Amino acid sequence: MKIDIPNWVIVLGGIGQIFTALIYPYIRHKVFDWYNDVKQLKPLNQEIAKTYGRYIQGLNFSFGMIAILMPADLKNHTNLAIALTGLIAAYWVGKVLTQIAYYPMYDIPQKKIFKIGSYFMNTLFVFFAVVYALLFTVNITNT
């Protein structure tokens, strides 16, 4: 069975990933009160936490730009397409698994906007995981 993922689906995923990068600081600040928690850490640990936050934001933005600018290249069965879609798939599948395994233990503020936002963001994460896992599968099976 040959699966063809339309470029518009990949571009839509790219737009969503850029959205997650742009909304990330708001979520940390308004939903999780992350900055006040980080202030309780030692200065070096504060910087490490902030650096990892920037890594996440940068990866989400970069993956989005790649998807928007090069959707056809992400499904052209080259070694680079296999490596990149595998990397991005692992990133998002790992995010979804982490979300399922650990995040339900924590309380998200019960404001309606945050609850709706939580469902929306989780739907986006699953969408990214599915799209990139499919891209990776297509790339390795159709070489």
C-alpha positions, 0 to 999 in steps of 0.5 A: 500500500502506497501512502502519499501525504499531501504537501499541504498536510506537511505545511499545516503541520509546519504552521502548527509547530511554529505556533507552538514555538510562539505560544510556548512562552505564554503557556510557561508564564500564564498556565504553569507559572514557570518563571516563578518556579525557576526563580527558586533554583540556584542561578546555574540551574535557572540558566540551564532550565531557561536554555532547555526551554529555548531549545524546545522553542527553537526546535519547534520553530525550526521543524516548522520552517523546514516543513513549510519551506521543504515539504516535498524534500521531507518525503523524497526517500533520501537518506536525509529525508529518512534521518530528518523525519525520523528525528522529528517523529521521535521528538513528537512521539516522545512528547506525546508519550511524556504528556500521557505518562507524566502530565496527567499527574499535575494540575492545569489551572481550571480556567476554561481557556486553559482547558480548551487550550490543553485539548488543542495543544495535545491534539496538535502534538498527536497530529505532529507525531502522526504526520512525521511517523507516517513520513518516516514510514513512507520514506523507509518503505518506499526507498 
